[in-house]
Amino acid sequence: MTATDPLRFHVPAPSARPGEPPDFSYVAVPAAGAVRRPAIDAMATDIRDLADTMIRVLDDEARAIGPWSPPTSPDDLRRGLRAMMKTRAYDDRMQRAQRQGKTSFYMRCTGEEAIAVGHALELGPRDMYFPTYRQQGWLIARDWPLVDMMCQIFSNEKDRLHGRQMPVMYSARAAGFVSISGNLGTQYVQAVGWAMASAIKGDTCIASGVVGEGTTAEADFHYALTFAAAYRAPVILNVVNNQWAISSSQAVAGGESATFAARAIGHGIAALRVDGNDNLAVLAATRWARERALANHGPTLIEWVTYRAGAHSTSDDPSKYRPADEWKSWPLGDPIERLASHLIGTGSLSELQQSELQAEVEAEVMSAAREAESYGTLLDGRVAGFKSIFEDVFKEMPPHLMRQREQAGL
Ligand SMILES: Cc1ncc(C[n+]2csc(CCOP(=O)(O)OP(=O)(O)O)c2C)c(N)n1
């Protein structure tokens, strides 16, 4: 056969560029409650349809409906709401601190709070989380001290990591939060390896690893899936699809051809695709995947569909590559508003209590910031000195590092 037309090279493009109206027509949003909830021992091959739809619990009136509606108490939901609100207040404060020159860098998670918070509240205390830089909500949901997190951001004298990690790259063993690895995709192989070790030891705790949709293009993502499937590792593989990987749209990572949840199908891994701005759906899907892993039915890949409302980081300017008001048109709304509306609708929260809660979390964040700043920030130069860069890396310092230390006069 001879080709008649010249070949065309396809370059994936975002649905809208700056100045154009936002266009989310590519995001199909099924009705809340419409997706079936299979048994936790379902064969991955029997639930492939769940990779192509979207599990949603909260409907347009913020009522919880359908088989995924999780049995949770109003107290637990209020706790989740508080953690989400505190996360947003924390992000606002730390972003401002960066603009004031108190730290070099910050990354916020606005619009994605429901995912890390719900996950933190649903996983067990001995389960292990392998996060990226946008899961500060996990630490906040687990009541990790804000002052400790802020000292890491300021790299000051109370920073337990001595300024050796970039700001926001926390490490909190007691919260089940593994030191963040800046090399994207490595979280997945680490999580799968940890989960395999848990099974080898006959332990009873699971791992959960996180990547963004952009990072599914990394080889590590695929290595991790291969091992997770072959050894039925007790692991949850989270793909936070927030539509953007810095300035690359989800289309560049392959989102035009298939969902990110569907990446699991070729490996025979169970996949769920979930409304990531619906805190109740997050709780329900996390619980399903955790119970499945604990019962030795293997890994689950969950695509959380969400939207990165803020810039990628304080070094990024999204007005260069996407419509300024795109978030306002995001069809899955704001996770905090949706959970608050649900609690108000069920009589578990009043509007007055919601505003009191807002004032309370802001005051808590402000007082933590004052304390953390008193231990030093970039502005006053009381930051971790570079003298310690040679320490705590090797048990015994290799000769080349000794030579370098001498050359640096330390
Ligand atoms: C291996 C590797 N490649 C590139 C980078 C630089 N980088 C940092 S964040 C980022 C975008 C990641 O996007 P995504 O995975 O979608 O996560 P998101 O930031 O949207 O949460 C890139 C390319 C990196 N840190 N590690």
The ligand as a Tripos MOL2 file, in Angstrom:
@<TRIPOS>MOLECULE
LIG
   26    27     1     0     0
SMALL
NO_CHARGES

@<TRIPOS>ATOM
      1 C1         12.4750   13.5140   37.3060 C.3       1 LIG1
      2 C2         12.0660   14.9550   37.3310 C.ar      1 LIG1
      3 N1         11.8540   15.6060   36.1640 N.ar      1 LIG1
      4 C3         11.4900   16.9030   36.1660 C.ar      1 LIG1
      5 C4         11.3210   17.5830   37.3510 C.ar      1 LIG1
      6 C5         10.9390   19.0670   37.3300 C.3       1 LIG1
      7 N2          9.5260   19.1960   37.6910 N.ar      1 LIG1
      8 C6          9.1840   19.5120   38.9550 C.ar      1 LIG1
      9 S1          7.5260   19.5490   39.1400 S.2       1 LIG1
     10 C7          7.2400   19.1660   37.5300 C.ar      1 LIG1
     11 C8          5.8340   19.0070   37.0050 C.3       1 LIG1
     12 C9          5.1430   17.7950   37.5610 C.3       1 LIG1
     13 O1          3.7960   17.7600   37.1780 O.3       1 LIG1
     14 P1          2.8030   16.6790   37.7370 P.3       1 LIG1
     15 O2          3.4580   15.3580   37.8460 O.co2     1 LIG1
     16 O3          1.5700   16.7330   36.9190 O.co2     1 LIG1
     17 O4          2.5080   17.1670   39.2350 O.3       1 LIG1
     18 P2          1.8960   18.5400   39.7550 P.3       1 LIG1
     19 O5          3.0310   19.5140   39.9130 O.co2     1 LIG1
     20 O6          0.8770   19.0000   38.7770 O.co2     1 LIG1
     21 O7          1.2850   18.2640   41.0980 O.co2     1 LIG1
     22 C10         8.4480   19.0210   36.8540 C.ar      1 LIG1
     23 C11         8.5540   18.7070   35.4240 C.3       1 LIG1
     24 C12        11.5780   16.8680   38.5530 C.ar      1 LIG1
     25 N3         11.4320   17.4490   39.7440 N.pl3     1 LIG1
     26 N4         11.9190   15.5550   38.5210 N.ar      1 LIG1
@<TRIPOS>BOND
     1     1     2 1
     2     2     3 ar
     3     2    26 ar
     4     3     4 ar
     5     4     5 ar
     6     5     6 1
     7     5    24 ar
     8     6     7 1
     9     7     8 ar
    10     7    22 ar
    11     8     9 ar
    12     9    10 ar
    13    10    11 1
    14    10    22 ar
    15    11    12 1
    16    12    13 1
    17    13    14 1
    18    14    15 2
    19    14    16 1
    20    14    17 1
    21    17    18 1
    22    18    19 2
    23    18    20 1
    24    18    21 1
    25    22    23 1
    26    24    25 1
    27    24    26 ar
@<TRIPOS>SUBSTRUCTURE
     1 LIG1         1 GROUP 0 **** ****
